Amino acid sequence: MNPNERPVVDGVELALDYFISKNILVYQHPAHFRFNTDTRLLAQFMQIKKGESVLEIGCNNGVLLVYADQFKPKRLIGVDRLAQPLQIAQINADRWIEAPVELILSPIQEVEHALVDVVISNPPFFEMKELHPNTKINHRTLGRFEFNGGLEDWIFHASRLLKSKGRFYLVHRPDRIQEILSLGMKHSLSLKRMQLAFDSRDHQAKALLVEFIKEGNTKAIVQESVWI
């Protein structure tokens, strides 16, 4: 496919954007949840090694899978419960990814798969109690609120799908740090690295990045904070 010939999904021409580097391109739907600063932070925080199998929970349009492909993984697996974003992920996989790609249309709670080396996730940040009753439910809302289970679902199923000593990379809200670390311990995930991202305008922490090791026994490293 010529990059100038934009794919059309449900009558809408997809946008073509670059992600972090101008060498990494991805198609996005204008009306869907699109990659943002949190996506970029997670991409730059996660560490993918050659020959590893990588599974993303909530892969949306597949941008993190496209980014991970540059590290020569053995296999990439994307899981999402929404058909339209997964359709766009398939377009991105066909156009930009060299590694074998498997895309699964399913809630993560129902996924059965061979264990993988790495799980990554940029999940919805907001609990359902934070959803205003008058909020319009669309693809962007579905990408921001926990309609398909809460934080424990993400952490439990990440652990369930990881090999022993496998790694889980997560970006989330700093105000849920205690919950994240407690749930990690509950589900056999040991904190290896942590990093905070601060907003340069108000100096408040806006994002928390964590690397867990399944059944690990390691001291945690708190990396130098980044500014956004």
Short mmCIF file of the C-alpha atoms (twelve columns), coordinates in Angstrom:
data_MODEL
# 
_entry.id   MODEL 
# 
loop_
_atom_site.group_PDB 
_atom_site.id 
_atom_site.type_symbol 
_atom_site.label_atom_id 
_atom_site.label_alt_id 
_atom_site.label_comp_id 
_atom_site.label_asym_id 
_atom_site.label_seq_id 
_atom_site.Cartn_x 
_atom_site.Cartn_y 
_atom_site.Cartn_z 
_atom_site.pdbx_PDB_model_num 
ATOM 1   C CA . MET A 1   0.000   0.000   0.000  1 
ATOM 2   C CA . ASN A 2   1.254   3.458   -0.901 1 
ATOM 3   C CA . PRO A 3   1.375   5.573   2.321  1 
ATOM 4   C CA . ASN A 4   -0.314  8.371   0.397  1 
ATOM 5   C CA . GLU A 5   -3.290  6.094   -0.301 1 
ATOM 6   C CA . ARG A 6   -5.054  6.268   3.038  1 
ATOM 7   C CA . PRO A 7   -7.140  3.263   4.128  1 
ATOM 8   C CA . VAL A 8   -10.819 3.888   4.777  1 
ATOM 9   C CA . VAL A 9   -12.646 2.320   7.750  1 
ATOM 10  C CA . ASP A 10  -16.436 2.627   7.894  1 
ATOM 11  C CA . GLY A 11  -16.357 5.456   5.401  1 
ATOM 12  C CA . VAL A 12  -13.687 7.462   7.253  1 
ATOM 13  C CA . GLU A 13  -10.208 8.024   5.841  1 
ATOM 14  C CA . LEU A 14  -7.529  7.187   8.391  1 
ATOM 15  C CA . ALA A 15  -4.921  9.734   9.420  1 
ATOM 16  C CA . LEU A 16  -1.243  8.858   8.975  1 
ATOM 17  C CA . ASP A 17  0.976   10.041  11.836 1 
ATOM 18  C CA . TYR A 18  4.515   9.389   12.966 1 
ATOM 19  C CA . PHE A 19  5.182   8.083   16.470 1 
ATOM 20  C CA . ILE A 20  8.292   9.322   18.336 1 
ATOM 21  C CA . SER A 21  10.450  8.947   15.228 1 
ATOM 22  C CA . LYS A 22  9.578   9.987   11.704 1 
ATOM 23  C CA . ASN A 23  10.587  6.452   10.710 1 
ATOM 24  C CA . ILE A 24  7.703   4.950   12.703 1 
ATOM 25  C CA . LEU A 25  4.334   5.540   11.055 1 
ATOM 26  C CA . VAL A 26  0.865   4.508   12.134 1 
ATOM 27  C CA . TYR A 27  -2.670  4.912   10.834 1 
ATOM 28  C CA . GLN A 28  -5.255  6.299   13.268 1 
ATOM 29  C CA . HIS A 29  -9.000  6.876   13.143 1 
ATOM 30  C CA . PRO A 30  -9.846  10.567  13.739 1 
ATOM 31  C CA . ALA A 31  -12.784 9.702   16.011 1 
ATOM 32  C CA . HIS A 32  -11.104 6.964   18.067 1 
ATOM 33  C CA . PHE A 33  -8.772  7.082   21.065 1 
ATOM 34  C CA . ARG A 34  -5.432  8.106   19.560 1 
ATOM 35  C CA . PHE A 35  -1.925  7.711   20.926 1 
ATOM 36  C CA . ASN A 36  -0.901  10.399  23.384 1 
ATOM 37  C CA . THR A 37  1.914   11.365  25.762 1 
ATOM 38  C CA . ASP A 38  1.271   8.311   27.959 1 
ATOM 39  C CA . THR A 39  1.679   6.035   24.930 1 
ATOM 40  C CA . ARG A 40  4.988   7.698   24.100 1 
ATOM 41  C CA . LEU A 41  6.204   7.457   27.701 1 
ATOM 42  C CA . LEU A 42  5.417   3.741   27.871 1 
ATOM 43  C CA . ALA A 43  7.113   3.080   24.526 1 
ATOM 44  C CA . GLN A 44  10.304  4.780   25.689 1 
ATOM 45  C CA . PHE A 45  10.212  3.088   29.103 1 
ATOM 46  C CA . MET A 46  9.600   -0.502  28.041 1 
ATOM 47  C CA . GLN A 47  12.516  -2.712  27.042 1 
ATOM 48  C CA . ILE A 48  11.959  -5.330  24.356 1 
ATOM 49  C CA . LYS A 49  14.691  -7.813  23.501 1 
ATOM 50  C CA . LYS A 50  15.334  -9.607  20.242 1 
ATOM 51  C CA . GLY A 51  13.466  -12.903 20.011 1 
ATOM 52  C CA . GLU A 52  10.916  -12.184 22.740 1 
ATOM 53  C CA . SER A 53  7.173   -12.697 22.524 1 
ATOM 54  C CA . VAL A 54  5.222   -9.541  23.407 1 
ATOM 55  C CA . LEU A 55  1.528   -9.257  24.256 1 
ATOM 56  C CA . GLU A 56  -0.332  -5.969  24.601 1 
ATOM 57  C CA . ILE A 57  -3.531  -5.745  26.653 1 
ATOM 58  C CA . GLY A 58  -5.796  -3.161  25.047 1 
ATOM 59  C CA . CYS A 59  -3.763  -2.686  21.866 1 
ATOM 60  C CA . ASN A 60  -6.188  -0.193  20.243 1 
ATOM 61  C CA . ASN A 61  -4.738  0.726   16.808 1 
ATOM 62  C CA . GLY A 62  -1.522  -1.210  17.448 1 
ATOM 63  C CA . VAL A 63  0.901   1.700   17.753 1 
ATOM 64  C CA . LEU A 64  2.925   0.090   20.569 1 
ATOM 65  C CA . LEU A 65  3.165   -3.131  18.579 1 
ATOM 66  C CA . VAL A 66  4.478   -1.132  15.622 1 
ATOM 67  C CA . TYR A 67  7.042   0.493   17.933 1 
ATOM 68  C CA . ALA A 68  8.054   -2.844  19.504 1 
ATOM 69  C CA . ASP A 69  8.680   -4.389  16.092 1 
ATOM 70  C CA . GLN A 70  11.917  -2.427  15.659 1 
ATOM 71  C CA . PHE A 71  13.511  -4.587  18.394 1 
ATOM 72  C CA . LYS A 72  13.049  -7.795  16.354 1 
ATOM 73  C CA . PRO A 73  10.613  -9.701  18.609 1 
ATOM 74  C CA . LYS A 74  9.770   -13.314 17.882 1 
ATOM 75  C CA . ARG A 75  6.032   -12.613 17.933 1 
ATOM 76  C CA . LEU A 76  3.624   -9.772  18.701 1 
ATOM 77  C CA . ILE A 77  0.141   -10.330 20.123 1 
ATOM 78  C CA . GLY A 78  -2.467  -7.612  20.482 1 
ATOM 79  C CA . VAL A 79  -5.694  -8.009  22.471 1 
ATOM 80  C CA . ASP A 80  -8.642  -5.635  22.308 1 
ATOM 81  C CA . ARG A 81  -12.373 -6.012  22.839 1 
ATOM 82  C CA . LEU A 82  -13.348 -3.390  20.229 1 
ATOM 83  C CA . ALA A 83  -13.585 -4.509  16.604 1 
ATOM 84  C CA . GLN A 84  -12.937 -1.199  14.840 1 
ATOM 85  C CA . PRO A 85  -9.641  -0.333  16.593 1 
ATOM 86  C CA . LEU A 86  -8.483  -3.911  16.056 1 
ATOM 87  C CA . GLN A 87  -9.305  -3.577  12.354 1 
ATOM 88  C CA . ILE A 88  -7.001  -0.550  12.224 1 
ATOM 89  C CA . ALA A 89  -4.346  -2.473  14.185 1 
ATOM 90  C CA . GLN A 90  -4.495  -5.127  11.475 1 
ATOM 91  C CA . ILE A 91  -3.979  -2.469  8.787  1 
ATOM 92  C CA . ASN A 92  -0.979  -1.123  10.711 1 
ATOM 93  C CA . ALA A 93  0.402   -4.619  11.212 1 
ATOM 94  C CA . ASP A 94  0.094   -5.462  7.519  1 
ATOM 95  C CA . ARG A 95  1.706   -2.186  6.481  1 
ATOM 96  C CA . TRP A 96  4.452   -1.609  9.048  1 
ATOM 97  C CA . ILE A 97  5.283   -4.746  11.098 1 
ATOM 98  C CA . GLU A 98  7.774   -7.428  10.046 1 
ATOM 99  C CA . ALA A 99  7.369   -9.864  12.966 1 
ATOM 100 C CA . PRO A 100 4.480   -12.351 13.029 1 
ATOM 101 C CA . VAL A 101 1.420   -10.634 14.499 1 
ATOM 102 C CA . GLU A 102 -1.632  -12.166 16.163 1 
ATOM 103 C CA . LEU A 103 -4.605  -9.914  16.933 1 
ATOM 104 C CA . ILE A 104 -7.300  -11.191 19.285 1 
ATOM 105 C CA . LEU A 105 -10.778 -9.673  19.512 1 
ATOM 106 C CA . SER A 106 -11.754 -10.472 23.085 1 
ATOM 107 C CA . PRO A 107 -11.944 -9.147  26.635 1 
ATOM 108 C CA . ILE A 108 -8.651  -9.972  28.311 1 
ATOM 109 C CA . GLN A 109 -10.570 -12.024 30.889 1 
ATOM 110 C CA . GLU A 110 -11.417 -14.582 28.191 1 
ATOM 111 C CA . VAL A 111 -8.025  -14.828 26.467 1 
ATOM 112 C CA . GLU A 112 -6.223  -18.156 26.596 1 
ATOM 113 C CA . HIS A 113 -2.737  -18.047 25.107 1 
ATOM 114 C CA . ALA A 114 0.707   -19.550 25.420 1 
ATOM 115 C CA . LEU A 115 2.758   -17.689 28.029 1 
ATOM 116 C CA . VAL A 116 4.789   -14.743 26.757 1 
ATOM 117 C CA . ASP A 117 8.024   -12.970 27.714 1 
ATOM 118 C CA . VAL A 118 6.585   -9.460  27.943 1 
ATOM 119 C CA . VAL A 119 3.168   -7.911  28.564 1 
ATOM 120 C CA . ILE A 120 2.597   -4.191  27.984 1 
ATOM 121 C CA . SER A 121 -0.460  -2.056  28.679 1 
ATOM 122 C CA . ASN A 122 -1.670  1.524   28.606 1 
ATOM 123 C CA . PRO A 123 -5.093  0.822   30.142 1 
ATOM 124 C CA . PRO A 124 -8.030  3.124   30.803 1 
ATOM 125 C CA . PHE A 125 -7.050  5.329   33.737 1 
ATOM 126 C CA . PHE A 126 -10.429 6.370   35.130 1 
ATOM 127 C CA . GLU A 127 -12.707 4.365   37.382 1 
ATOM 128 C CA . MET A 128 -16.375 4.092   36.457 1 
ATOM 129 C CA . LYS A 129 -17.383 6.150   39.483 1 
ATOM 130 C CA . GLU A 130 -15.587 9.099   37.830 1 
ATOM 131 C CA . LEU A 131 -17.776 8.909   34.716 1 
ATOM 132 C CA . HIS A 132 -20.307 11.732  34.563 1 
ATOM 133 C CA . PRO A 133 -23.853 10.450  33.857 1 
ATOM 134 C CA . ASN A 134 -24.150 12.762  30.838 1 
ATOM 135 C CA . THR A 135 -20.891 11.678  29.227 1 
ATOM 136 C CA . LYS A 136 -21.313 10.522  25.631 1 
ATOM 137 C CA . ILE A 137 -20.143 6.936   25.228 1 
ATOM 138 C CA . ASN A 138 -17.893 6.643   22.173 1 
ATOM 139 C CA . HIS A 139 -14.566 5.057   21.261 1 
ATOM 140 C CA . ARG A 140 -12.606 7.764   23.061 1 
ATOM 141 C CA . THR A 141 -14.639 7.343   26.245 1 
ATOM 142 C CA . LEU A 142 -14.184 3.581   26.075 1 
ATOM 143 C CA . GLY A 143 -10.432 4.157   25.912 1 
ATOM 144 C CA . ARG A 144 -10.404 6.322   29.046 1 
ATOM 145 C CA . PHE A 145 -12.771 4.579   31.489 1 
ATOM 146 C CA . GLU A 146 -12.720 1.083   33.013 1 
ATOM 147 C CA . PHE A 147 -15.734 -0.333  31.182 1 
ATOM 148 C CA . ASN A 148 -14.065 -3.712  30.742 1 
ATOM 149 C CA . GLY A 149 -12.801 -4.324  34.248 1 
ATOM 150 C CA . GLY A 150 -10.593 -2.456  36.655 1 
ATOM 151 C CA . LEU A 151 -6.928  -2.176  37.403 1 
ATOM 152 C CA . GLU A 152 -6.821  -5.564  39.121 1 
ATOM 153 C CA . ASP A 153 -8.061  -7.248  35.938 1 
ATOM 154 C CA . TRP A 154 -5.133  -5.799  33.994 1 
ATOM 155 C CA . ILE A 155 -2.556  -6.767  36.607 1 
ATOM 156 C CA . PHE A 156 -3.956  -10.247 37.291 1 
ATOM 157 C CA . HIS A 157 -4.227  -11.184 33.624 1 
ATOM 158 C CA . ALA A 158 -0.810  -9.738  32.826 1 
ATOM 159 C CA . SER A 159 0.653   -12.042 35.461 1 
ATOM 160 C CA . ARG A 160 -1.455  -14.971 34.251 1 
ATOM 161 C CA . LEU A 161 -0.138  -14.637 30.694 1 
ATOM 162 C CA . LEU A 162 3.532   -14.117 31.617 1 
ATOM 163 C CA . LYS A 163 6.262   -16.715 31.854 1 
ATOM 164 C CA . SER A 164 8.147   -16.911 35.141 1 
ATOM 165 C CA . LYS A 165 10.620  -13.979 35.182 1 
ATOM 166 C CA . GLY A 166 8.645   -12.344 32.387 1 
ATOM 167 C CA . ARG A 167 8.178   -8.556  32.443 1 
ATOM 168 C CA . PHE A 168 5.077   -6.381  32.648 1 
ATOM 169 C CA . TYR A 169 5.248   -2.723  31.603 1 
ATOM 170 C CA . LEU A 170 2.418   -0.425  32.675 1 
ATOM 171 C CA . VAL A 171 1.669   3.292   32.519 1 
ATOM 172 C CA . HIS A 172 -0.973  4.682   34.865 1 
ATOM 173 C CA . ARG A 173 -1.950  7.536   37.165 1 
ATOM 174 C CA . PRO A 174 0.453   8.392   40.019 1 
ATOM 175 C CA . ASP A 175 -2.435  8.720   42.480 1 
ATOM 176 C CA . ARG A 176 -3.026  4.962   42.153 1 
ATOM 177 C CA . ILE A 177 0.563   3.972   42.968 1 
ATOM 178 C CA . GLN A 178 -0.326  2.262   46.249 1 
ATOM 179 C CA . GLU A 179 -3.025  0.194   44.551 1 
ATOM 180 C CA . ILE A 180 -0.720  -0.732  41.673 1 
ATOM 181 C CA . LEU A 181 2.111   -1.916  43.916 1 
ATOM 182 C CA . SER A 182 -0.230  -3.795  46.262 1 
ATOM 183 C CA . LEU A 183 -1.935  -5.588  43.370 1 
ATOM 184 C CA . GLY A 184 1.434   -6.414  41.854 1 
ATOM 185 C CA . MET A 185 2.544   -8.138  45.067 1 
ATOM 186 C CA . LYS A 186 -0.812  -9.924  45.315 1 
ATOM 187 C CA . HIS A 187 -0.376  -11.381 41.827 1 
ATOM 188 C CA . SER A 188 3.280   -12.458 42.028 1 
ATOM 189 C CA . LEU A 189 4.720   -9.360  40.349 1 
ATOM 190 C CA . SER A 190 7.832   -7.796  41.863 1 
ATOM 191 C CA . LEU A 191 8.633   -4.147  41.142 1 
ATOM 192 C CA . LYS A 192 11.904  -3.794  39.199 1 
ATOM 193 C CA . ARG A 193 11.773  -0.204  37.895 1 
ATOM 194 C CA . MET A 194 9.613   2.849   38.435 1 
ATOM 195 C CA . GLN A 195 9.607   6.301   36.868 1 
ATOM 196 C CA . LEU A 196 7.426   9.399   37.235 1 
ATOM 197 C CA . ALA A 197 6.635   11.900  34.496 1 
ATOM 198 C CA . PHE A 198 6.018   15.503  35.593 1 
ATOM 199 C CA . ASP A 199 4.138   18.254  33.806 1 
ATOM 200 C CA . SER A 200 6.550   21.133  33.162 1 
ATOM 201 C CA . ARG A 201 3.698   23.661  33.496 1 
ATOM 202 C CA . ASP A 202 2.519   22.898  37.038 1 
ATOM 203 C CA . HIS A 203 5.312   20.525  38.247 1 
ATOM 204 C CA . GLN A 204 2.729   17.875  39.154 1 
ATOM 205 C CA . ALA A 205 3.294   14.161  38.523 1 
ATOM 206 C CA . LYS A 206 1.065   13.128  35.612 1 
ATOM 207 C CA . ALA A 207 2.137   9.580   34.781 1 
ATOM 208 C CA . LEU A 208 3.607   6.579   36.574 1 
ATOM 209 C CA . LEU A 209 5.629   3.966   34.689 1 
ATOM 210 C CA . VAL A 210 6.394   0.596   36.239 1 
ATOM 211 C CA . GLU A 211 8.255   -2.550  35.251 1 
ATOM 212 C CA . PHE A 212 7.242   -5.702  37.125 1 
ATOM 213 C CA . ILE A 213 8.978   -9.086  37.094 1 
ATOM 214 C CA . LYS A 214 6.806   -12.164 37.529 1 
ATOM 215 C CA . GLU A 215 8.021   -14.251 40.461 1 
ATOM 216 C CA . GLY A 216 11.024  -11.974 40.689 1 
ATOM 217 C CA . ASN A 217 13.208  -11.214 43.681 1 
ATOM 218 C CA . THR A 218 14.923  -7.950  42.914 1 
ATOM 219 C CA . LYS A 219 15.447  -4.566  44.522 1 
ATOM 220 C CA . ALA A 220 13.483  -1.765  42.909 1 
ATOM 221 C CA . ILE A 221 15.124  1.014   40.918 1 
ATOM 222 C CA . VAL A 222 13.525  4.464   40.879 1 
ATOM 223 C CA . GLN A 223 14.700  6.137   37.700 1 
ATOM 224 C CA . GLU A 224 15.259  9.817   37.178 1 
ATOM 225 C CA . SER A 225 11.957  11.556  36.490 1 
ATOM 226 C CA . VAL A 226 11.069  12.879  33.048 1 
ATOM 227 C CA . TRP A 227 9.318   16.138  32.162 1 
ATOM 228 C CA . ILE A 228 6.518   16.473  29.659 1 
# 
